[in-house]
Amino acid sequence: MTLRTTYLGLELKNPLVPSASPLSRSLDAARRLEDAGAAALVMYSLFEEELLHEHEVMDAFLHNQSLGHAEATSFLPMHGDMPSRHERYLEQLQRLKQSLDIPVVASLNGITPGGWIDYGKALQEAGADALELNVYHVAADPETSGAEVEQRYVDLLTELRQHVSLPIAMKLSPQFSSVANMVRRLEQAGASGVSLFNRFYQPDIDLDSLRVAPQLHLSTSAESLLAMRWIAILHGQVKLTLAATGGVHTHTDALKMLLAGADVVHLCSTLLLHGPRRLADILRGMEEWLEESPYESVDQLKGMLSQRHAGDTSASAYARANYLQLLDSYLPGVGV
């Protein structure tokens, strides 16, 4: 029995890959993830907005500050003594590469081409094994069409692809009119893989302060079903890596993703809740299930229940038939 799989062209010892999270900020936590069985690691994200804000602050306080006395300028810190967020990210990437034996994937989070070319080239030179591009974009402008939103993703990838030779994975949201077509377009533009799906964190309203309040709600296993459906639909229709992300908390969640057609399974919320050792529990559960199954490898079971391989009856369950069957078979509770 072997758990080996391929992710963005990288050969991995198993399909479990911790996704971008604060855990990768700590070398100790990263080592514990590797010891628990992580096959690769996606770093925490480098955010476009944070880099722009930091540049503006540095420009205002270090480069364009006039104190009125020439002698006083010597009290200002030297620019070289204050490493930027980008420089700290590169340093952490290099430390992770030196400390770990598993591949390390850098993560860029933004919505405009901007400096992604420079950042991408720097991450490649620093030793990243691959890049994950997370285009976290909420289309709130009523003048922006769906076609324009989709083109934004394609343009970002196309421009970056011209300057970076590393494998690039696009982390997508489910809010596209045609997810399958969007994935196909990204594959044609040079994507090595897609991660399905990014979670849009929803703000709340505080009734006491009458303010919009940010809220962090970790995922649940039920949320994994959305990614499972689309991975099952896409398996066999595209050649790029299919990574399942969001809502994978148990070994059963992970196995379902693989049966649907995922090449790897990303873990985040469950690791934040239970710590790195949770990954070892999930891996052990997968191994025990496989030992009792007719499959001898992950490659053998991968996609066995995808839309392409499941036959007409099961395949229809991934489409509209599932909706009809659920509504027709629902029974109200006693007394209702």
N, C-alpha and C positions, 0 to 999 in steps of 0.2 A: 504494500500500500504506500502510495506517495501523495503528498499534499502539494507538490510543486505546481507552479503556475507562472504565467507570463504577464507582466504589467509594464506597459509602455515600452515594450521591447526588452525589459529587464527580467532575468530569470530569478524567481523568488522561491524560497523554501516552502512557503505556504501562502494562502490568499489573504491573511489578516494584516492590514496596514493602518496604523493609527493616523487619523486625518489631522488637519491643521488645528492645533489647540495650544493652550498655555503650557502643556506638559513639555513641549519641545524647547521651551525657554530654559529648562533646567537640564544640565548634563546628567545629573543623577537620575532624574525621571526618565530621560531618554535611554540610559543604560538599563534601567529596570524594565522598560518596555521591550528592549532587545532581549534581555534575559528571560522575559516571560514568553518570548516566541515571536515578537513582531518581525515580519519579513522585510519591511521597509518603513520609512517614517516620512510623513509630510510635515514640514516645519510650519510654525505659526505664520500668519500672513503679514506681508509688508504692504501697508495701506497707502494708497496714493494720497488721500487727504492728509494723513499724518506727515508725510514727507513734504507736501506743499506748505502746510502750516509751520513746520519746523524751519523750512527755508525762509519764510516770511519773518519769523521771529528773529532768526539769526541775522538776517539782513537789516532789520530795524535796530537791533541792540548792539551789533558788533561792527557793521560796515558803514552804516549811515548815522551813527550817533555822534552828535556834536556837543561836547561838554563845555565849550567856551574857553578852555585852557588847554594848550597843546600838551603841557606836562601831564594833564589828567588822563590822557589817552592811554598812558602806560598802566593805568589801573584796570583797564578792560582786559578780560581773558583773551588769550591768543586763540584764533580760530582753530588752529591745529590741536589745541589742548581739549577741545570739546568735540568728540567724535559724534557724527550724525547718526540718526536712526538707521540709515542705510548702511553706514560703516559698521555699526554694532550688529546688524543682521548678518553682514558678510563674515564678521568675526565669529558669530555663533555658528554659522554654517561650517566654517573651517574647523571649529572645535568639535562639532558633531561628526564631521567626516574623519577626524583624527581619532575620535573615541569609539566610533561604532564600526562594525563590520558590514552592516546592512546599507542598502541604498538610501540616500537622503534626497527628498524632493523639496525644492524651494517653492514658496507660494506667493504669488503677486495678486493683490486685490485692488481693482480700479475700474474705471469706466471710460477713460480716454487714452489715446495712444501715448501722449505726453512723453514721459521719460522711460517708459517700459522697455524701449530698445536698449538704452544705456544700462538700466537695472538688470535686464535679462542677460546682457553680455557680461556684466560684472558677476552675476550669479554663476554663469557658465564657467568663467575663469576661476571662480572661487572653489569650484569642484562639485557643484550640484549635479546629481545624476539625472534629474529631469525637472521640469517646471510645471506647476499647476497654476493656471490663469483663472482667477475667480472674478467674473464680471458681475458684481453685485449691483444691479441696476433696477430701481423701481421706476417704471415708466409712468410718471405722474403728470406729465405735460399733455393736455388733450390735443395739442397740435402735432404731437409726435405719433406717427403711425407705427403699426406693428412691423411693417417692412423696414422702417428706419431703425427700430430697436434691434432686429435681427442683423441688419447690415453692420451695426456697431460691433457686434461680436465678431463677425467675419473679418471686418477691417482690422480690428485689434490683432487677431490671430495672424492674418496675412502679413501685416507689417512686422510683427515680431518674428514670424517664421523666416523672413528674408535675412535676419541678422543673427539668429540663434539656431544652432544645429541640434540642440538637446531635444529629446522628446517633450512634447507639450500636451498637457491634458487640460481640457476646458471643463470647469465646474459650472453646471447649468442649473437654472431654476426650472420648475415644471410649467411656468406660465408662458408657454409658446402656443400659438394656434396649431402648429404641427410639430411636435417634438421630433418625430422621426425624420422629417425633412430638414429640420435644423441640424440634427446630428449628421446627416448625410452631407450637408453643405460644409460643415466644419471639417469633416473628413476630407473633402475635396480641397479645402483650403490649407490642409497640412496638419491637422490635429492628429496626435498619436493616440488619444483616448478622450473619453468624457467621463465625468463623475456625475451621477444622477442620484439625488438632487440636492442642490443648495437649499438651505432653509432661510426664508425671509422672517427675521425676528419681528414680531408685531408689537408696536407700542401700546400702552394702556393709558387710561385716563384716571388720574387721582381725584376723587370727588372732594377730598378735604382741601387740597391746594388748588383745585381746578386747573391743573397743569397736565400736559402730556408727559407720561412717565415711561422711561424705557424699562422693559421687563425681559428677563432671560428665563425662558422655559426650556428645559432640556427635553430631548425627544423621548418618545415611547416606541415600543415595538410596533404598534399599530401604524405608525408613520412609514415604516419600511415597505408597506404594501404598494405604495405609489411607485417607488423606484423599482420594485419587483415586477410590476406589470409592464413598465416601459422597457426594462431590460429584456424581459421575455419576448416582447414584440420586436426589439431591435436585434436580438441575437440571430446571427446568420444573414442579416440584411446589410450589416456593415462589418468592416474588417478591423476597425480600431478597438482599443481596449475599452471594455465596459466595466466601470467601477461603481459599486453600489455604496451610497452614503446616505446616512440619515435613518435613525430608528433601529439600528442593529445592536441589540443588547444581549442576545443569547446565542448559543451554538445553533439552535433551531432557526433563528433569524438568518444567520450566516449561511446555513445549508440551503435554505429556501432561495436565497439570492444566487447561489451557485447553480442550483437546479434550473433556475430561470435563465441563466446564461452569463452571470457576472464572472469576470476574470479575477477580480479582487473585491474584498469587502472592507470598507473603511469603518473605523471605530472612533467614537469621540465621547458622547454623553455617558456611556456606560463606564468608560475609563475615568471620567471626571467624578462620577458617582462612587465608584468602587476602587479606583486606583489601578496601577499597571498590572497587578496580579490578576485582574479580571480577564485579561487577554489570555493568560495561561488556562483559566477555567474554560473559556470558550473553545480554545484549541483542543483541550482534552475531550470536551464533549463532542467535537467534530470527529476526532479520531475514534472514539468509542462507537459513534454512529456508523462510521465508514467500515469498521471492523465487522459489524453485523449486517452490512448492506452487501449487495452483489457487485458493488463497484470496487475497483482496485486502485483508483487514482481520482484526483480532482478533475483532471482532464476528461476522464470517462463519464463522470456524472454531470459535467458542466453543460447546461443547456438542454438536459433531457426533458425538462418540462417547459421549454420555451414554446412560443407560438409555432415555430417552424417544425419542431420535432414531436409535439404533443398530440398530433392528430386533429381532425376537424372538431371533435366534441370538446376537447380540452382547450384547443386554440380559440374557439369562439368565446370561452369564458374570460379571455383577456379583453374582449371587445364589448359590444353593446349587449350581447346575450347575458352576460353576468348581471347587468343592471336589471334586465327583465326578470331573470330567474329569482333574484333576491327579493324583488318587490312582490312577485307572485307567491313566493313561498313563506312570506312573513306572516306569523300568527300573533295577534295581540295577546297581552297577558290575561290571566283569568280575571273576570269581572269587568273587563274593558269592552 
